[in-house]
């Protein structure tokens, strides 16, 4: 188990991995179609995009959280 202070980083790591996996899969299939090289191209695209997505979510998530706090009522 990781200490709770790492929760935002772990969240960003998991969300960026899942989202970049799904998005690169869809984009790869759209770009090259389904064929014998699709999975290899997809994995290459995912390996390239995941670190970028992870860095972006670490920077953007705090800004988005503050924005959401302004849009919702403090009373549930």
Secondary structure, 3 states (H helix, E strand, C coil): CCCHHHHHHHHHHHHHHHHHHHHHHHHHHHHHCCCCCHHHHHHHHHHHHHHHHHHHHHHHHHHHHHHHHHHCCCCC
